[in-house]
Structures are given as structure tokens and as C-alpha cells.
């Protein structure tokens, strides 16, 4: 008894500490938003999108001309060659030189390499966006799992508390029966033992609730001392049974069409294939057009800087450059092999993903059907247990039944109520799991 009282004291201390903490009222959507801000993998993928966007732009603008302006400032000390009255003489002077120019390079033909690279970068960006969407779905699913578990724990605590209150009332009745000589003292002791047992059950239920609530708080990365108070979700209307009549093949086809990670992998495979083609384009000649404008100023010329730079020394050069690859130290071959291996790896990942999608849907379908059956069975179980408890209670009141029968009927009723609560939330969660496996979770 002392040990039991110690447990109650510790529980009340924990509850008092919890009540001293700040509570944060959360609905499911708000919990998801907190989780998205705190989830490391989601934030990393979100940051990587910026890199993929700039890679797409870089690949796109690589198809257009490139232009550069250059300028140089120099001072030469020592012997200099200069022309004096038609003769070349060498003098020891200081020559200050300013030069500048503009160069423009225009790709004319490169076997489609830049176009292929641009297409591959665009597909990689789209694949990253799909990966981000799937990561968001994963966060929603993780929050739903923890959120529903806390709601289930709260329901089990309510059932335990209600059962404890009922048994305390039953204890008062038995005390009256004992005083009246209708019941023996052993029935009173048995009921006291049952009440003590139910108080321990309530303690266990509360501890489970606190543990699962902490797990949700940790996942949401709430500030220290903040405890969420969850808004209930609507679990009524389960008689609709969204996926009850769908076959496994129908669900698998639906998943193949809607799974965003499958679309992501298809884009990565196509992008890898285009990267192979872009690498092979380096085997072929490349043709570029170019234009150069150069001018300079020298202090050895007595004319003004503007006259030298703008009228005397400017030069314009325009032409084409043909590059025929003959030997480049195996670099092109290496690039092709890397691209081909990457394509093979992405293809293997696509095949593995298809198998995983099938397994995900198959497992979700089996669990959903099992949860559906448990839901129907739990409803029958509660109705039967309630009728049995009512009948046994009446017989016990009339002295026609013993305490063992009453305690057994009560335990069966409480177990049936707990099973029904778990069945309701389990079916709701299995429907959420099915939507996640199908890629249609919102």
C-alpha cells in the first residue's frame, strides 16, 4: 500500500509540473507546419532546390553568346624599342601602357550538347520539386501517426478514468451491502483490490500518454516547456470505408499513377539518359564564332589617350573557330562512362522503387482490411459486453451472482471499449497509411 501511495504522489507531482508548463493549442494542419519548419531532411531538400534552379539557368544561358570586357594597366622600365624619324632606336625609358578589349563568343554547332544539358538540368529541377513534395507527404504522415497516437492515448485515459469512477461507485454500494448483511466482507476486499488495480491502470495510461505526447513535441521541435494540446480530428463517418471495395491491382495502378516519388525517379532516369548524349557530343567537332575588339594607349606616343584608344590603335577581329577532338587524355571517355553508370544506377533505383511501391500498397491493403474487420468486430464486442455487464450487475445487486462474475464482466466491458477505441483510430490511421502509400495524402 505504501508503494502504491508513492506512485500516486509521483504521478500528481508529474501532473502538477505538466500543468505548470505552457500549453499550445494545435490542430493537425498547424502541427504539420511546425514539423515542416523543424524537419531537417525537408529543409535540406528545400535548400537544394535553389542550387538546382541556378543549374537550370546556367545550362539554359550556356546556349547564348558569352561576352567579356578586359583591361590591363602596366608600367615597363628599361630599354624600349621605339621608332624615331623612321629608325628603330633603343632607349632606356619608362613606358606606361593601358589596354582594353571586348570579346564575344557565339556557339554555332556542338552536336546539341548544350541543348541536352539544358533539358537534363530542367528535368533535374522538376525531379527535385517532386522529391520535395514527397518529403512533405512523409512529414504529414509522420505527424499523423504521432498525432493520432496521442488522441488514442487520451481516449484510453478517459476510458480508464470513467471505469475507475464507476468502480468507486460500485465500492460504495458494496460497502452498503456489507453493512446491511447482504454481502460478505470478502466482496468488499475484492472490490477495494479492483479499485486499486484500476488506479494503477489509469497511472499506466497517463504515463503512456505523456510519453507519446513528448514524442510528438520532440518531432515538432517545440520550445522547451511548451506542451501541445491537440484539437481532435473527425473520425466519425468511417462507415464510408473509402478503400473497402478496391482490389489490390486497382490500388497498385493508382499508386503508380499518383506516387510523386515515382515521377521524380522517371525524370531522373530521363535526365541521366540525356546526360549520356551530352557527354557523347564531346566526341564530335565544335564550331564557334568569335568577335574581338582591342585597343591600347602608350606613354611613348605623344598623342592624347583618347585619340590613341579610340582612333589610332583600335582593332576588330571576327572569325570562326573549329575544334576537332583528337586526343584529350581520356577525359571525354571518362565523362561518358560516368554518365552511363549514373543512368544505370538511376534505372536500378526506378526498378527498386516500383517493387517498393507494390510492397507498400500490398502491406497497406492487408492492414486496412484487417483494421476494417477489427472495427466491425469491436462494435459487436462492445454491444455484447455492455449487455452482459448490465445483466451481471443486476444479478449481483439481487444477490444472485458473485463478485468474480461482476469483476469479469466489468473487465470484459472495459477491454471491449478499449479495443473499440483502438479499432476506430487504427482504421483511421490505416486509411491515412493507405493514402500515403498511394501518394494521395493531403
N, C-alpha and C positions, 0 to 999 in steps of 0.2 A: 504493500500500500504506500509506503514511503517513496519507493521508486516511482510509482505511478504519479504521486503528487509532485515529485521533482520534474517529471516530464511535462506536466501541466504548467508548472511555473516557467520552465524554459520556453514552452510554446507561447505563453502570454507575454513573456519578455520579447520574443521574436515579433509577435504581432504588434506590440507596443512600439518597437523600433521601426517596423514597417509603416505604421500609421504616422510616425514622426517624419517619414520621408515625404518628399513632394511626389504627387501623383500627376500623371499626364494622360488626359483623356484622348484616346486614339481610336479611330475607325480603321478598317482594313486598308483603304487607299492611303491614308496618312502613314500607316506603318510601312507600306511599300515605298513611299517616298523617302522616309527615313533610311530604309535599307539600301535604296539605290545610292543615296549620298554616302553611305558608310561602306558599301561593298567594294573591296579592293579590286577584284577582278573586273567588275563592271567599270570602275573608274579608269583602270589601265586601258581597257578596250576603247573607252570614250576618248582618252588622250591620244591613243594611236590613230584615231580617225583623222586627226589634224595632220599627221605625217602622211597618211595615205592620200589625203586631199591635195597636199602640196606635191606629192609624187605624180599624181594625175595631171596637175597643172604643168609640172616640169616636162612630162612626156608630151603633153599637147603642144606647148610652145617650142619644143625642140624641132617641130616641123617647120617653123618660121625662120626668117633670116635672123642672124645674130650680128650685132654692131658693137664696136668698141672704140673709144677715144683714148689715145695715148699721148703723153707729153714727157719730155725729158729736159732737164736743166743740168748743164755741165760746165766745168772750167778746166781748160787744158793749159798747163805750164810747161815751157821748154821750147825746143826747136820746132818751128812750124813751117810747113811749105805754104808759100803764097806767091801769087803772080803779081810782078811789078813791071810795068811798061813792057809787057809781052814776054817777060822772062820769069822763070821759076827760081825763086831765091829762098834760102833757108835763114830764118831769123829766130832769135830767142825771145818769144813774146808770150803774153797770156791771152788765150782765146776763150771767150765766153760764148757758149752755144745754147740756143733754145730751139727745140724741135718738137713737132707735134704731128698728129695724123688721125685719120678716121679709117677704120677697116670694117667692111661688111662682107659677111659670108652667107651664101644662099645655097641650101641643099637642093640639088636638082634631081639626082637619082641615087637611091641607096637600097634598091631592091625591096622597098616597102618596110624597112626596118623601123623607122621612126613611127610609121602608122601602126605597125603591130605593137610596138612598145606602148603607144598611147592607148590602144584598145586594151592591152593587158593591165595597164595601170587603172583604167576606168573600171574594169571588172574586179580588180583587187579592192578598189574603194567600195563598190557595191557589196562585195563579199564581206568586207569589214562592217558595213551597215547592218547586214543580215546577222552577222555574229553578235553585234551589239543588241539587236532585237531579241535574239535567243538568250543572251545573257540576262536581259531584263525579264524574260519569261522565267528563267531559272530563279531569279530573285523573288519574283511573285510567288512561285511555287514554294520556295523555302519559307517565305513569310507565312503563306497559307498553312503549311504544315505546323509551324510553331504556334500560330495564332489559334488554329482550331484545337490544338492540344491543350492550350490554356483554357479555352472555353469549355472543353470537355472536363478538365480538372475542376473548374468552377461548378459545373453541373454535378459532378460526383461529390464535391464538398457539400453542395446543397442537399443532395440525397442523404448523405451520411448525417448531416445535422438534423434533417427532418426525421430520420429514423431514430436518432438519439432522443429527440424531443418526445416522440411517440412512446418510446420505451420508458422514458422517465414518467410519463403519464401512466403507463402500464404498471410501473413500480408503485406509484401512489395507490392505484386500485388494488394491487395485491396486498399492500400494507393494510388497507381497509378490510380486505377479505380475511387476512390473518387475525386481525383484531376481532372480527366477527366470528372467527372459528370456522370459516368456510374453507380456507386454505391452510396448509401446513407451513411451518416456519422454513422448511426446505425450499418451497416455492419462492419465498421472499429472498432467500440467499441466492438462489439461481438467477432471479431477476436482477439482483444487485450485481452479480457477476456479469450478466449480459450487458447491463448498462455500462459497466467499467470497460468491457470489451469494445463496445461501440464508441466509447470516448477515445480509445486507442485507435480505432479505425478512422475516426474523424481527424485525429492528430496525423496519421499517416497520409490521409487525403490532402490535408493542408500542406504538409511538407512536400508532397509531390507537386502541388500547385505552385508553391514557392520556387521549387527547382526549375520547373518548366517556364515559369514567369521570368526567372533570371536568365534562362537560355534565350528567350525572346528578347529581353532587354539587351543582352550582350550582342546578339545578332544585329539589332538596330543601332548599336553603339550610342545608346543614350548617355547623357551626362551622369556622373556619379551622384547617387542619391535620388535619381528620378526613377519612379516605378510606373509603368504604363497601366492604365485602367482601360480595358478593352470594351469597345462597343460590340454588342452581339451581332452575329450575322444571321441572315434569314436561312434557316434550314428546313422551314416548312415547304410544303409543295413538292416533297420528294416522291409523291405518287406519280409524278410525270415520268420519272426514270428515263432520262434523255437517251442513254445508250443501251437500254434493256433489250431492245429487239434487233440491234445491229450485229451482223455476223463479224467474225474476225477478219475475213478477207475485205469486207467493206471498210472496216476501221483502218486496216493497213493501207488500203488505197487512199483513204482520206488523209492519213498521216504523210504518205509520200507526196501528196499534193500541197500540204499545208506546213510541213516542218520547215521552218526558216533556215535551220542549220543545214538541211539537205540542199536548199537553194544556194546557200553560201558555198558548200563544197562543190557544187556543179560549176559555179563561177570560178572557183579556184582552179579546177581542172581545166576549164577553157582558157583561163589566163595563162596557166603553165604551158599549154599547147602553143599559144601564140608566142610565148617567150622562146620556145624552141625555134619557131620560124624566124623570129627576130635575130636570134643568135646565128642561124644558118645564113642569114643575109650578109653577114660579115665575110663570107667566102667569095662574094661577087664584087665586081668593081663599083666604086663610088664616084659620083660626079658632082662637083660643087662649083658654083660661080662665085667670083670674089671681086671686090672693088676696094682700092686703097687710095687714100689721099694723104700726101705727106708734104711738109714744108719745114723750113728752119730759118734761124737767124744766127749770124756770127758777128762778133765784135771786130773781126778783121776787115769787114766790109763797112765802109763809111756811111752807107745809106741807112735810112731810118729803119727801125724794127718793123713798123707796119708795112713799109714798102718791100722789105725782104720777105716777110711772112706771107703777104697777100698777093704780091705781083711778081717778084723776081724768082723765088725758089719753089713755089708750089708744083707738085707733081701728081698726076692722076694715073692710076693703073687699074685696068679692068681685064678680066680673063676668066678662064675656067681651069679647074684642077681635076685631073683624072687620076684616081688612086687604084691600082690593080694589086690586090694582095697576092704575094708570092710565098713569103715565109714570115711569120710573126711570132716565132718562138712558142708555138703550140697554144697560144692564148685563145684563138678562136675555137679550136677543138675543145679546149677546157670549158669554155663558156657553153658550147653546145652540149657537152656531156652533163654539165651541171643542170642545165635546163631540162634535159631529157630525164635525168634521175629525179628531179623535182616533180616533173609530170607523172612519172611512175609512182612516186610516193603519194601524190595527191589522188591518183586513181585508186590506190590501195586504201586510202582513207575514205574515199567515197564508197567503196565496196563494204568496208567495215561499218560505216555509218548506216548503210542500208540494212545490214544484218542487225545492228543495234536498234534501229527503229522498229524492225519486226519484233525483236525480243521485248522492247519496251511496250509496244502495243499489246502483244500477247499476254505479258505479265499483268498489265493494267486491266485487260479484258477479263482475265481469270479472277483477279482480286475484286473487280467491280461486280462480277456475277456472284462471287462468294459474299460480298457485303450486302448485295441485294437480297440474297437468301436469308442471311442473318437478320436483316431488317424485318422481313416478314415473320420469321420465327420469333424474334424478340417481342413483336406485338402480341402474338398468340401467348407467349410465355408470361407476359405481364398480366394479361387478362385472366389467365388461368390461376396464376399465383395470387392475384388480388381476390378472386372468388374463394380460393382455398383459405387464405388468411382470414377473410371475413367469416367464413363458416367455422373455422377452428377457434377464432376469438369468441364467437357466440357460445360455442360448446364449452370453452374454458370458463366463460362467465357463469354458465349454468352448472359448472362443476362436472361436466361430462367428459372433459378432456384434461390431460395433464400438461405440466409446464413444458415438457420436452416437445410435445406436438406443437404447442404455441410458438416456442422458440424456433423450431424447424420451419414452420410456415412463415414466420417473420423473416428469417434468413433467406428463404427462397424468394420472398417478395422483393426484398432489398436487392438480392442478386439479379432478379429479373429486371428491376428498374435500372440498375447499373448497366446491365447488358443492353437494355434498350437505348440508354443514353449513348453508350459506346457504338451501338449499331447505327444510330442516326448520324452521329458525327463521322463514323467510319465511312458510311455511304456517301456523305457529302465530300469527305476528303478523297475517296476513291474516284468520284466524279471529277474533282479537281485534278487528280493524278492522271485520269484519262485525257482530260483536255490538254494537260501538259505534254503527254505522250503524243497526242495528235497534232500539237503545235497550234492549238486554237485557244489557249488560255489567255484571259484578258487581265 
